[in-house]
Amino acid sequence: MRHLVLLLVSAIGCSDRGEPAKAPAGVVPIAALSPSDDGRPSKGGAKGQEHSAALEQLRIAPLAKVVDRYRTFSLLLPDQPHWTRVNFWSVKTAAGFRYGKAHHGLVTAFVREVDDTTNDPRACIKEFERWAKPRIDTFEVDVELDKPTAFGWRDTTVEVQTARARLATLAMNEDYASAYAAYPAWKGHCLVIGIAIPGKDDIGRAMQVRDRFVAEVLPKVEVIADHPPKDQY
């Protein structure tokens, strides 16, 4: 499970293109989206207060749905109109969203094919770790894993791993609160959803935001198609 935490954290600084994260058809967003989203959270702040103000929005703002490009799954995001859909330089994802240009939060989704067709969530975790390991070996990340928790999802139980991680590279030295869950979403294919919230001198609030995602977002992920996305980008 450590490998997924590393992959989530290493992706924080690697988004290469963004566009507004639109709600699915029939879902009313909580605020109007600008035609040219500037990538800023709805509540700003001055100097060192900007990140804390953004985290507070993520902690208390109403939730609304977003969908992946191929309309195969949906998830909830707090302050949804102010997230931006992103791609990554280093890894292909089924969906990626960042909150603010300064990456106040990151949500990523991955789809992996598995040989196991019994809808065992443990098979999903094992396959993702196998795939992720060579992609994170170049990063120096210290990870403190918490005791896993679980929630009921469809006709199975999905495990959630939370962690606190420190990424140390030439360009970054930062604490993160992170979490992820792996879902047996389609026969022979798994959906992995991960969250990484930078601490930036407010790790306590970042952990509160992470914990909100664990309680209110991850258990409500919905599969809306009978097949996985046809591609990742």
MOZIUR-V583929 format. One record per pair of residues at least 24 apart in sequence whose ideal C-beta (glycine too) atoms are under 10 Angstrom apart, sorted by the first residue. I is the first residue (numbers start at 1). J is the second residue. If there is no record, write none. Layout:
I & J
I & J
//
This chain:
1 & 125
1 & 126
1 & 128
1 & 129
1 & 143
1 & 145
1 & 148
1 & 159
1 & 161
1 & 163
1 & 180
1 & 182
2 & 129
2 & 132
2 & 133
2 & 136
2 & 141
2 & 143
2 & 145
2 & 161
2 & 163
2 & 165
3 & 125
3 & 128
3 & 129
3 & 130
3 & 131
3 & 132
3 & 133
3 & 134
3 & 135
3 & 136
3 & 137
3 & 143
4 & 108
4 & 110
4 & 125
4 & 128
4 & 129
4 & 131
4 & 132
4 & 133
4 & 136
4 & 143
4 & 161
4 & 163
4 & 178
4 & 179
4 & 180
4 & 181
4 & 182
4 & 192
4 & 194
5 & 132
5 & 136
5 & 141
5 & 143
5 & 144
5 & 145
5 & 161
5 & 162
5 & 163
5 & 164
5 & 165
5 & 176
5 & 178
5 & 179
5 & 180
5 & 194
5 & 196
6 & 132
6 & 133
6 & 135
6 & 136
6 & 137
6 & 139
6 & 140
6 & 141
6 & 142
6 & 143
6 & 163
6 & 165
6 & 167
6 & 178
7 & 90
7 & 91
7 & 108
7 & 110
7 & 128
7 & 129
7 & 131
7 & 132
7 & 133
7 & 135
7 & 136
7 & 139
7 & 141
7 & 178
7 & 180
7 & 192
7 & 194
7 & 196
8 & 106
8 & 107
8 & 108
8 & 110
8 & 132
8 & 136
8 & 141
8 & 163
8 & 165
8 & 176
8 & 178
8 & 179
8 & 180
8 & 192
8 & 194
8 & 195
8 & 196
9 & 106
9 & 136
9 & 139
9 & 141
9 & 143
9 & 163
9 & 165
9 & 166
9 & 167
9 & 172
9 & 174
9 & 175
9 & 176
9 & 178
9 & 194
9 & 196
9 & 198
10 & 88
10 & 90
10 & 91
10 & 132
10 & 135
10 & 136
10 & 138
10 & 139
10 & 140
10 & 141
10 & 165
10 & 167
10 & 169
10 & 172
10 & 196
11 & 86
11 & 88
11 & 89
11 & 90
11 & 91
11 & 93
11 & 96
11 & 98
11 & 103
11 & 106
11 & 108
11 & 135
11 & 136
11 & 194
11 & 196
12 & 88
12 & 98
12 & 103
12 & 105
12 & 106
12 & 108
12 & 167
12 & 172
12 & 174
12 & 176
12 & 178
12 & 196
12 & 197
12 & 198
13 & 88
13 & 89
13 & 90
13 & 103
13 & 106
13 & 167
13 & 169
13 & 171
13 & 172
13 & 174
13 & 198
14 & 86
14 & 87
14 & 88
14 & 89
14 & 90
14 & 91
14 & 96
14 & 103
14 & 106
15 & 39
15 & 84
15 & 85
15 & 86
15 & 87
15 & 88
15 & 89
15 & 90
15 & 96
15 & 97
15 & 98
15 & 101
15 & 103
15 & 106
15 & 108
16 & 86
16 & 87
16 & 88
16 & 89
16 & 90
17 & 84
17 & 85
17 & 86
17 & 87
17 & 88
17 & 89
17 & 96
17 & 233
18 & 83
18 & 84
18 & 85
18 & 86
18 & 87
18 & 96
18 & 97
18 & 98
18 & 101
19 & 84
19 & 85
19 & 86
19 & 87
20 & 66
20 & 80
20 & 81
20 & 82
20 & 83
20 & 84
20 & 85
21 & 64
21 & 66
21 & 67
21 & 77
21 & 80
21 & 81
21 & 82
21 & 83
21 & 84
21 & 85
21 & 86
21 & 95
21 & 96
21 & 97
21 & 98
21 & 99
21 & 107
22 & 66
22 & 67
22 & 80
22 & 81
22 & 83
22 & 85
23 & 64
23 & 65
23 & 66
23 & 67
23 & 74
23 & 77
23 & 80
23 & 81
24 & 64
24 & 65
24 & 66
24 & 67
24 & 68
24 & 71
24 & 74
24 & 224
25 & 67
25 & 71
26 & 65
27 & 64
27 & 65
27 & 66
27 & 67
27 & 74
27 & 80
28 & 64
28 & 65
29 & 62
29 & 64
29 & 65
29 & 66
29 & 80
29 & 81
29 & 82
30 & 61
30 & 62
30 & 63
30 & 64
30 & 78
30 & 79
30 & 80
30 & 81
30 & 82
31 & 61
31 & 62
31 & 64
31 & 79
31 & 80
31 & 81
31 & 82
32 & 81
33 & 80
33 & 81
33 & 82
34 & 81
34 & 82
37 & 81
37 & 82
37 & 83
37 & 84
37 & 85
38 & 82
38 & 84
38 & 100
38 & 101
39 & 82
39 & 83
39 & 84
39 & 86
39 & 98
39 & 99
39 & 100
39 & 101
39 & 102
39 & 103
40 & 82
40 & 84
40 & 99
40 & 100
40 & 101
40 & 102
40 & 104
41 & 79
41 & 82
41 & 83
41 & 99
41 & 100
41 & 101
41 & 102
41 & 104
41 & 105
42 & 79
42 & 80
42 & 81
42 & 82
42 & 99
42 & 100
43 & 79
43 & 82
43 & 100
44 & 100
48 & 200
48 & 201
48 & 202
49 & 202
50 & 100
50 & 102
50 & 104
50 & 200
51 & 100
51 & 102
51 & 103
51 & 104
51 & 105
51 & 197
51 & 198
51 & 199
51 & 200
51 & 201
51 & 202
51 & 205
51 & 206
52 & 104
52 & 200
52 & 201
52 & 202
52 & 205
52 & 206
53 & 100
53 & 104
53 & 202
54 & 79
54 & 82
54 & 99
54 & 100
54 & 102
54 & 103
54 & 104
54 & 105
54 & 197
54 & 198
54 & 200
54 & 202
54 & 205
54 & 209
55 & 99
55 & 104
55 & 105
55 & 177
55 & 197
55 & 198
55 & 199
55 & 200
55 & 202
55 & 203
55 & 204
55 & 205
55 & 206
55 & 207
55 & 208
55 & 209
55 & 210
56 & 202
56 & 205
56 & 208
56 & 209
57 & 82
57 & 99
57 & 100
57 & 104
57 & 105
57 & 209
58 & 82
58 & 83
58 & 99
58 & 100
58 & 104
58 & 105
58 & 197
58 & 205
58 & 206
58 & 208
58 & 209
58 & 210
58 & 212
58 & 213
59 & 205
59 & 206
59 & 208
59 & 209
59 & 210
59 & 211
59 & 212
60 & 208
60 & 209
60 & 212
61 & 212
63 & 212
63 & 213
63 & 216
63 & 217
63 & 220
65 & 220
65 & 222
65 & 224
66 & 95
66 & 97
66 & 107
67 & 95
67 & 222
67 & 224
67 & 225
68 & 93
68 & 94
68 & 95
68 & 96
68 & 109
68 & 111
68 & 191
68 & 224
68 & 225
68 & 228
68 & 229
68 & 232
69 & 94
69 & 95
69 & 229
69 & 230
69 & 231
69 & 232
69 & 233
70 & 94
70 & 95
70 & 224
70 & 225
70 & 227
70 & 228
70 & 229
70 & 230
70 & 231
70 & 232
71 & 224
71 & 225
71 & 229
72 & 109
72 & 111
72 & 185
72 & 186
72 & 189
72 & 191
72 & 223
72 & 224
72 & 225
72 & 226
72 & 227
72 & 228
72 & 229
72 & 230
73 & 109
73 & 111
73 & 183
73 & 185
73 & 186
73 & 191
73 & 193
73 & 221
73 & 222
73 & 223
73 & 224
73 & 225
73 & 228
73 & 229
74 & 220
74 & 221
74 & 222
74 & 223
74 & 224
75 & 107
75 & 109
75 & 191
75 & 193
75 & 213
75 & 217
75 & 218
75 & 220
75 & 221
75 & 222
76 & 213
76 & 216
76 & 217
76 & 218
76 & 219
76 & 220
76 & 221
76 & 222
77 & 105
77 & 107
77 & 213
77 & 217
78 & 105
78 & 209
78 & 212
78 & 213
78 & 216
78 & 217
79 & 105
83 & 107
87 & 232
87 & 233
88 & 233
90 & 135
90 & 136
90 & 138
90 & 139
91 & 131
91 & 132
91 & 135
91 & 136
91 & 232
92 & 231
92 & 232
92 & 233
93 & 192
93 & 194
93 & 229
93 & 232
93 & 233
94 & 191
94 & 192
94 & 193
94 & 228
94 & 229
94 & 231
94 & 232
94 & 233
95 & 191
95 & 193
95 & 229
95 & 232
95 & 233
96 & 194
96 & 232
96 & 233
97 & 195
98 & 196
99 & 197
99 & 209
102 & 198
102 & 200
103 & 174
103 & 196
103 & 197
103 & 198
103 & 200
104 & 197
104 & 198
104 & 200
104 & 206
104 & 209
105 & 177
105 & 195
105 & 196
105 & 197
105 & 198
105 & 206
105 & 209
105 & 210
105 & 213
106 & 176
106 & 178
106 & 194
106 & 195
106 & 196
106 & 197
106 & 198
107 & 193
107 & 194
107 & 195
107 & 196
107 & 197
107 & 213
107 & 217
108 & 180
108 & 192
108 & 193
108 & 194
108 & 195
108 & 196
109 & 183
109 & 191
109 & 192
109 & 193
109 & 194
109 & 221
109 & 229
109 & 232
110 & 180
110 & 182
110 & 190
110 & 191
110 & 192
110 & 193
110 & 194
110 & 232
111 & 185
111 & 186
111 & 189
111 & 190
111 & 191
111 & 192
111 & 228
111 & 229
111 & 231
111 & 232
112 & 182
112 & 188
112 & 189
112 & 190
112 & 191
112 & 192
112 & 228
112 & 232
113 & 186
113 & 188
113 & 189
113 & 190
113 & 228
114 & 182
114 & 184
114 & 186
114 & 187
114 & 188
114 & 189
114 & 190
115 & 188
116 & 184
116 & 187
116 & 188
116 & 190
117 & 184
117 & 186
117 & 187
117 & 188
117 & 189
118 & 156
118 & 184
118 & 187
119 & 154
119 & 155
119 & 156
119 & 183
119 & 184
119 & 185
119 & 186
119 & 187
119 & 188
119 & 190
120 & 156
120 & 184
120 & 190
121 & 150
121 & 153
121 & 156
121 & 157
121 & 158
121 & 159
121 & 181
121 & 182
121 & 183
121 & 184
121 & 190
122 & 159
122 & 182
122 & 184
123 & 182
123 & 184
123 & 188
123 & 190
124 & 158
124 & 159
124 & 181
124 & 182
124 & 183
124 & 184
124 & 185
124 & 189
124 & 190
124 & 191
124 & 192
125 & 158
125 & 159
125 & 161
125 & 180
125 & 181
125 & 182
125 & 190
125 & 192
126 & 182
126 & 190
127 & 182
127 & 189
127 & 190
127 & 192
128 & 180
128 & 182
128 & 190
128 & 192
128 & 194
129 & 182
131 & 192
132 & 192
138 & 169
139 & 167
139 & 168
139 & 169
139 & 172
140 & 166
140 & 167
140 & 168
140 & 169
140 & 170
140 & 173
141 & 165
141 & 166
141 & 167
141 & 168
141 & 169
141 & 176
142 & 166
142 & 167
142 & 168
142 & 175
143 & 167
143 & 176
143 & 178
145 & 178
146 & 179
146 & 207
148 & 181
149 & 179
149 & 181
149 & 214
149 & 215
149 & 218
150 & 181
150 & 219
151 & 181
151 & 214
151 & 215
151 & 218
151 & 219
151 & 220
152 & 219
153 & 181
153 & 183
153 & 184
153 & 185
153 & 218
153 & 219
153 & 220
153 & 221
153 & 222
153 & 223
154 & 183
154 & 184
154 & 185
154 & 221
154 & 222
154 & 223
155 & 184
156 & 183
156 & 184
158 & 182
158 & 183
158 & 184
158 & 193
158 & 218
158 & 219
158 & 221
160 & 193
160 & 213
160 & 214
160 & 215
160 & 218
160 & 219
161 & 194
161 & 214
162 & 195
162 & 207
162 & 210
162 & 211
162 & 213
162 & 214
163 & 196
163 & 210
164 & 199
164 & 203
164 & 206
164 & 207
164 & 210
165 & 196
165 & 199
166 & 199
166 & 203
167 & 196
167 & 198
172 & 198
174 & 198
174 & 199
174 & 200
174 & 201
174 & 203
175 & 199
175 & 200
175 & 201
175 & 202
175 & 203
175 & 206
175 & 207
176 & 200
176 & 203
176 & 206
176 & 207
176 & 210
177 & 203
177 & 204
177 & 205
177 & 206
177 & 207
177 & 208
177 & 209
177 & 210
177 & 211
177 & 213
178 & 206
178 & 207
178 & 210
178 & 213
179 & 207
179 & 210
179 & 211
179 & 213
179 & 214
179 & 217
179 & 218
180 & 213
180 & 214
180 & 218
181 & 213
181 & 214
181 & 217
181 & 218
181 & 219
181 & 221
183 & 218
183 & 221
183 & 223
184 & 223
185 & 221
185 & 222
185 & 223
185 & 225
185 & 227
185 & 228
186 & 223
186 & 225
186 & 226
186 & 227
186 & 228
186 & 229
187 & 226
187 & 227
187 & 228
188 & 228
189 & 227
189 & 228
189 & 229
190 & 228
191 & 221
191 & 223
191 & 228
191 & 229
193 & 217
193 & 218
193 & 221
194 & 218
//
